[in-house]
């Protein structure tokens, strides 16, 4: 936890330093300040907006995931399959050095996910389709993948990355919006506040930069998937179960997960730039190379 808090603080400081240096080297601060803009206040606003939404989403991730995916948490196993599932997650959590996550089942095609703000009180959920279509060894590998996500702190890491991207989007769109508006209204009375140039530029850049930020976040998500696959192999002491699970998943039709947990599932979207998961063939090849 201390490492993640340190990472959070350092990330915030890095954003402040990088943006501060950039606007000064480019002379943007002098130009915008002449237009009545306080860059320090704008940067603080961008940080609050950028990280605020990401952190709130992280803190609410478990209840949102339970509601959106229809997860039924196993409070007390009702049959041998549920008992095996809970016991397997318990053993993997012990090996990974994390607290016992909640274990749940949701209806749907094969998939699984992990979520939660804290590594000692997370949630691991698997679909009925995955339980029905995979062997116990393959299911254990999938569970190892999800436990590895928790142990690696991927939920916090992706929140930090999303927060950084959000901060850049908010700051740059508004800074450029003010600059464009000042250029269009040069010589006019600006006491009435930002004009149409600011509003249009900000909206357009929020969308354009938001898409670019999503591409960067998706790239980081794909790298975390490779690491979670390797983590599963390490927890099980062998890589073949994870390879078999991925191969079987490639022959099935994975369920779509809610966007809030898609990055932490065993399978996700397949678009090239916006994909949260690498192609299964690449994941298998990476495991075979271990």
C-alpha positions as CSV (number, residue, x, y, z in Angstrom):
1,X,0.0,0.0,0.0
2,X,2.9,2.4,0.9
3,X,4.4,1.9,-2.6
4,X,1.1,2.7,-4.3
5,X,0.6,5.8,-2.2
6,X,4.1,6.9,-3.0
7,X,3.4,6.2,-6.7
8,X,0.3,8.3,-6.5
9,X,2.1,11.3,-4.9
10,X,5.0,11.1,-7.3
11,X,2.7,10.9,-10.3
12,X,0.9,14.0,-9.2
13,X,4.2,15.8,-8.7
14,X,5.4,14.6,-12.1
15,X,2.3,16.0,-13.8
16,X,2.7,19.3,-12.1
17,X,6.5,19.5,-13.0
18,X,6.1,18.4,-16.6
19,X,3.2,20.7,-17.4
20,X,4.8,23.6,-15.6
21,X,8.1,23.3,-17.5
22,X,6.2,22.8,-20.8
23,X,4.1,26.0,-20.5
24,X,7.1,28.0,-19.5
25,X,9.4,26.8,-22.2
26,X,6.7,27.4,-24.8
27,X,6.0,30.9,-23.4
28,X,2.3,29.8,-23.0
29,X,2.2,31.0,-19.4
30,X,3.1,34.6,-20.3
31,X,0.6,34.7,-23.2
32,X,-2.2,33.2,-21.2
33,X,-1.5,35.3,-18.1
34,X,-1.8,38.4,-20.2
35,X,-5.3,37.2,-21.0
36,X,-6.2,37.0,-17.3
37,X,-5.6,33.2,-16.8
38,X,-4.1,31.9,-13.6
39,X,-2.1,28.8,-14.8
40,X,-1.6,27.6,-11.3
41,X,-5.4,27.6,-10.6
42,X,-6.0,25.9,-14.0
43,X,-3.5,23.2,-13.3
44,X,-5.0,22.5,-9.9
45,X,-8.5,22.4,-11.5
46,X,-7.1,19.9,-14.1
47,X,-5.6,17.7,-11.3
48,X,-8.8,17.7,-9.3
49,X,-10.9,16.9,-12.4
50,X,-8.4,14.4,-13.8
51,X,-7.8,12.4,-10.7
52,X,-11.1,13.0,-9.0
53,X,-13.3,11.0,-11.3
54,X,-10.7,8.2,-11.6
55,X,-10.4,7.8,-7.8
56,X,-14.1,7.9,-7.2
57,X,-14.6,5.2,-9.9
58,X,-11.9,3.1,-8.2
59,X,-13.5,3.4,-4.8
60,X,-16.9,2.5,-6.2
61,X,-15.6,-0.2,-8.5
62,X,-16.8,-3.2,-6.4
63,X,-20.4,-2.2,-5.9
64,X,-20.7,-1.0,-9.4
65,X,-19.2,-4.2,-10.8
66,X,-21.6,-6.3,-8.7
67,X,-24.6,-4.4,-9.9
68,X,-23.6,-4.0,-13.5
69,X,-22.5,-7.6,-14.1
70,X,-25.2,-9.1,-11.7
71,X,-22.5,-10.8,-9.5
72,X,-23.8,-13.1,-6.8
73,X,-21.2,-13.2,-4.1
74,X,-20.7,-16.6,-2.5
75,X,-21.3,-15.9,1.2
76,X,-21.6,-19.6,2.0
77,X,-20.9,-22.3,-0.7
78,X,-24.1,-24.1,-1.6
79,X,-22.5,-27.0,-3.5
80,X,-19.1,-28.7,-4.2
81,X,-18.4,-26.5,-7.2
82,X,-18.8,-23.3,-5.2
83,X,-16.7,-24.7,-2.4
84,X,-13.9,-25.6,-4.8
85,X,-14.1,-22.1,-6.3
86,X,-13.8,-20.3,-3.0
87,X,-11.0,-22.7,-1.8
88,X,-9.0,-22.2,-5.0
89,X,-9.2,-18.4,-4.7
90,X,-8.2,-18.7,-1.1
91,X,-5.1,-20.8,-1.9
92,X,-4.1,-18.5,-4.7
93,X,-4.6,-15.4,-2.5
94,X,-2.3,-16.9,0.1
95,X,0.4,-17.6,-2.4
96,X,0.1,-14.1,-3.8
97,X,0.3,-12.5,-0.3
98,X,-3.0,-10.7,-0.5
99,X,-6.2,-10.8,1.6
100,X,-9.0,-13.2,0.7
101,X,-11.1,-11.5,-2.0
102,X,-14.8,-11.8,-2.3
103,X,-15.7,-14.5,-4.7
104,X,-18.7,-14.2,-7.0
105,X,-20.5,-15.8,-10.0
106,X,-22.4,-14.0,-12.8
107,X,-24.5,-15.3,-15.6
108,X,-23.0,-15.1,-19.1
109,X,-20.5,-16.4,-21.7
110,X,-17.0,-17.3,-20.6
111,X,-15.2,-14.5,-18.8
112,X,-13.9,-13.4,-15.4
113,X,-12.7,-10.2,-13.7
114,X,-11.2,-8.8,-10.6
115,X,-11.8,-5.3,-9.1
116,X,-11.6,-3.3,-6.0
117,X,-9.6,-0.4,-4.6
118,X,-7.7,-2.4,-2.1
119,X,-5.7,-5.6,-2.6
120,X,-6.8,-7.0,0.7
121,X,-10.6,-6.6,0.0
122,X,-11.0,-7.1,-3.7
123,X,-13.5,-9.1,-5.7
124,X,-12.9,-12.0,-8.1
125,X,-15.9,-13.0,-10.2
126,X,-16.3,-15.7,-12.9
127,X,-19.1,-16.4,-15.3
128,X,-21.3,-19.4,-15.5
129,X,-20.1,-19.9,-19.0
130,X,-16.5,-20.1,-17.9
131,X,-17.3,-22.6,-15.2
132,X,-19.2,-24.8,-17.6
133,X,-16.7,-24.7,-20.5
134,X,-13.3,-25.0,-18.8
135,X,-11.6,-27.7,-16.8
136,X,-10.7,-27.2,-13.2
137,X,-7.1,-26.7,-14.1
138,X,-8.0,-24.0,-16.7
139,X,-10.3,-22.3,-14.3
140,X,-7.6,-22.2,-11.7
141,X,-5.3,-20.6,-14.2
142,X,-7.9,-17.9,-14.9
143,X,-8.4,-17.3,-11.2
144,X,-4.6,-17.0,-10.9
145,X,-4.7,-14.4,-13.6
146,X,-7.3,-12.4,-11.7
147,X,-5.5,-12.8,-8.4
148,X,-2.3,-11.6,-10.1
149,X,-4.1,-8.4,-11.2
150,X,-4.9,-7.7,-7.6
151,X,-1.5,-8.6,-6.3
152,X,0.2,-6.4,-8.9
153,X,-2.0,-3.4,-7.9
154,X,-3.3,-3.1,-11.4
155,X,-6.5,-1.4,-10.4
156,X,-4.6,1.4,-8.7
157,X,-2.0,1.6,-11.5
158,X,-4.7,2.0,-14.2
159,X,-6.4,4.6,-12.0
160,X,-3.2,6.6,-11.8
161,X,-2.6,6.3,-15.6
162,X,-6.2,7.3,-16.3
163,X,-5.9,10.3,-13.9
164,X,-2.7,11.5,-15.6
165,X,-4.3,11.3,-19.0
166,X,-7.4,13.1,-17.8
167,X,-5.3,15.8,-16.3
168,X,-3.5,16.4,-19.5
169,X,-6.7,16.5,-21.5
170,X,-8.4,18.9,-19.1
171,X,-5.4,21.2,-18.8
172,X,-4.4,21.3,-22.5
173,X,-7.9,21.7,-23.9
174,X,-8.7,24.7,-21.6
175,X,-5.2,26.3,-22.0
176,X,-5.5,26.0,-25.8
177,X,-9.1,27.1,-25.7
178,X,-8.1,30.3,-23.8
179,X,-5.3,30.9,-26.3
180,X,-7.6,30.5,-29.3
181,X,-10.3,32.7,-27.8
182,X,-7.7,35.4,-26.9
183,X,-6.5,35.4,-30.5
184,X,-10.0,35.6,-32.0
185,X,-11.0,38.4,-29.6
186,X,-7.8,40.4,-29.6
187,X,-8.6,44.1,-29.1
188,X,-12.1,43.3,-27.8
189,X,-13.4,43.7,-24.3
190,X,-12.8,40.4,-22.5
191,X,-14.3,41.4,-19.1
192,X,-17.4,39.3,-20.1
193,X,-15.4,36.1,-19.8
194,X,-14.4,33.4,-22.3
195,X,-16.2,33.6,-25.7
196,X,-17.4,31.1,-28.3
197,X,-13.8,30.3,-29.4
198,X,-13.0,29.0,-26.0
199,X,-16.1,26.9,-25.7
200,X,-15.9,25.3,-29.1
201,X,-12.1,24.7,-28.9
202,X,-12.4,23.1,-25.4
203,X,-15.2,20.8,-26.5
204,X,-13.4,19.7,-29.6
205,X,-10.1,19.1,-27.8
206,X,-11.8,17.3,-24.9
207,X,-13.1,14.8,-27.5
208,X,-9.9,14.5,-29.6
209,X,-7.5,14.4,-26.7
210,X,-9.8,12.1,-24.9
211,X,-9.5,9.6,-27.8
212,X,-5.7,9.9,-27.8
213,X,-5.7,9.4,-24.0
214,X,-7.8,6.3,-24.4
215,X,-5.3,4.8,-26.8
216,X,-2.5,5.3,-24.3
217,X,-4.5,3.9,-21.4
218,X,-5.4,0.8,-23.5
219,X,-1.8,0.2,-24.4
220,X,-0.9,0.2,-20.7
221,X,-3.8,-2.2,-20.0
222,X,-2.5,-4.6,-22.6
223,X,0.9,-4.7,-20.9
224,X,-0.7,-5.4,-17.6
225,X,-2.5,-8.4,-19.2
226,X,0.9,-10.0,-20.2
227,X,2.1,-9.5,-16.6
228,X,-1.1,-11.1,-15.1
229,X,-0.7,-14.1,-17.4
230,X,2.8,-14.5,-16.2
231,X,1.6,-14.1,-12.6
232,X,-0.9,-16.9,-13.1
233,X,1.9,-19.2,-14.3
234,X,4.0,-18.3,-11.3
235,X,1.2,-18.9,-8.8
236,X,0.4,-22.3,-10.3
237,X,4.1,-23.2,-10.7
238,X,3.6,-24.0,-14.4
239,X,2.5,-22.1,-17.5
240,X,0.6,-24.8,-19.4
241,X,-2.7,-24.3,-17.6
242,X,-2.8,-20.6,-18.5
243,X,-1.9,-21.5,-22.1
244,X,-4.6,-24.1,-22.3
245,X,-7.1,-21.6,-20.7
246,X,-6.3,-18.9,-23.3
247,X,-6.4,-21.4,-26.2
248,X,-9.9,-22.6,-25.1
249,X,-11.0,-19.0,-24.6
250,X,-10.0,-18.3,-28.2
251,X,-12.3,-21.0,-29.4
252,X,-15.2,-19.7,-27.3
253,X,-17.2,-16.4,-27.4
254,X,-16.1,-14.4,-24.4
255,X,-18.7,-12.4,-22.6
256,X,-18.6,-8.6,-22.8
257,X,-17.9,-7.1,-19.4
258,X,-19.0,-3.7,-18.0
259,X,-16.6,-0.9,-19.0
260,X,-15.6,-0.3,-15.4
261,X,-14.0,-3.8,-15.1
262,X,-13.2,-4.6,-18.7
263,X,-9.5,-3.9,-18.3
264,X,-9.2,-6.5,-15.5
265,X,-11.1,-9.4,-17.2
266,X,-9.5,-12.5,-18.8
267,X,-10.7,-11.3,-22.2
268,X,-11.8,-7.9,-23.5
269,X,-12.4,-5.8,-26.6
270,X,-10.4,-6.6,-29.7
271,X,-10.1,-3.3,-31.5
272,X,-6.5,-2.6,-32.5
273,X,-5.7,0.7,-30.8
274,X,-8.5,0.7,-28.1
275,X,-8.2,-3.0,-27.1
276,X,-7.8,-3.5,-23.4
277,X,-6.4,-7.0,-24.0
278,X,-3.7,-8.2,-26.5
279,X,-4.6,-10.9,-29.1
280,X,-4.8,-14.3,-27.5
281,X,-2.1,-15.6,-29.9
282,X,0.3,-13.0,-28.6
283,X,-0.5,-13.8,-25.0
284,X,0.1,-17.5,-25.6
285,X,3.4,-16.8,-27.4
286,X,4.5,-14.6,-24.5
287,X,3.8,-17.4,-22.0
288,X,5.6,-20.0,-24.1
289,X,8.7,-17.7,-24.2
290,X,8.9,-17.7,-20.3
